[in-house]
Structures are given as C-alpha cells and as structure tokens.
C-alpha cells in the first residue's frame, strides 16, 4: 500500500502512482510515456523589430565604449 503523499503526486513529477484500472485500460503496457504527462513551457518570442532595436542599442554602447577607450589611449 502506498502512502497518501505518493498517491497525491501529479503525473508530471519524477515518480507517481497509476491506478490498476488505468494500467488495464492500456493493455497492461507499462511504458512510462503511456502515463506520464509532459508539460510544455510556453516559448516567449520577440518580434524582429524588438531584436533589431536591442542590437542597435548594443551597437551604440560598443561605439561609445570604443570612443572612450580611444580617448584614454590618446
């Protein structure tokens, strides 16, 4: 008999319990992928315009830093 905490684990966790009825319904196939639920994280993407704006800002910072360095060396 499993204790309550193990029985309460979600199927997305490392280990979890599966009912006998679920196993029987799957033809006694014990493959993990039959029972484990996979959660896909949402992929947040930026627009090309946002990426270009970031690149322009970085380029300005690089130019400013290079100019300061040239001033120190002169």
URKA-V644276 format. One record per pair of residues at least 4 apart in sequence whose ideal C-beta (glycine too) atoms are under 8 Angstrom apart, sorted by the first residue. I is the first residue (numbers start at 0). J is the second residue. D is the distance in whole Angstrom. If there is no record, write none. Layout:
BEGIN
i: [I:I]
j: [J:J]
d: [D:D]
END
This chain:
BEGIN
i: [1:1:1:2:3:4:5:5:5:6:8:8:8:8:9:9:10:10:10:10:10:11:11:11:11:15:15:17:17:17:18:19:20:21:21:22:22:22:23:25:25:28:29:30:31:45:45:46:47:48:49:50:51:52:53:54:55:56:57:58:59:60:61:62:63:64:65:66:67:68:69]
j: [5:6:16:6:7:8:14:15:16:16:12:14:15:16:15:36:15:17:34:35:36:35:36:37:38:34:35:21:22:34:22:23:24:25:34:27:28:29:27:33:34:33:33:34:35:49:50:50:51:52:53:54:55:56:57:58:59:60:61:62:63:64:65:66:67:68:69:70:71:72:73]
d: [5:5:6:7:6:7:7:8:6:5:5:7:4:7:7:7:5:8:6:6:4:7:5:7:5:8:8:5:6:5:7:6:6:7:7:6:8:7:7:5:8:5:8:8:5:4:6:7:6:6:7:6:6:7:6:6:7:7:6:6:6:6:6:6:7:6:6:6:7:6:6]
END
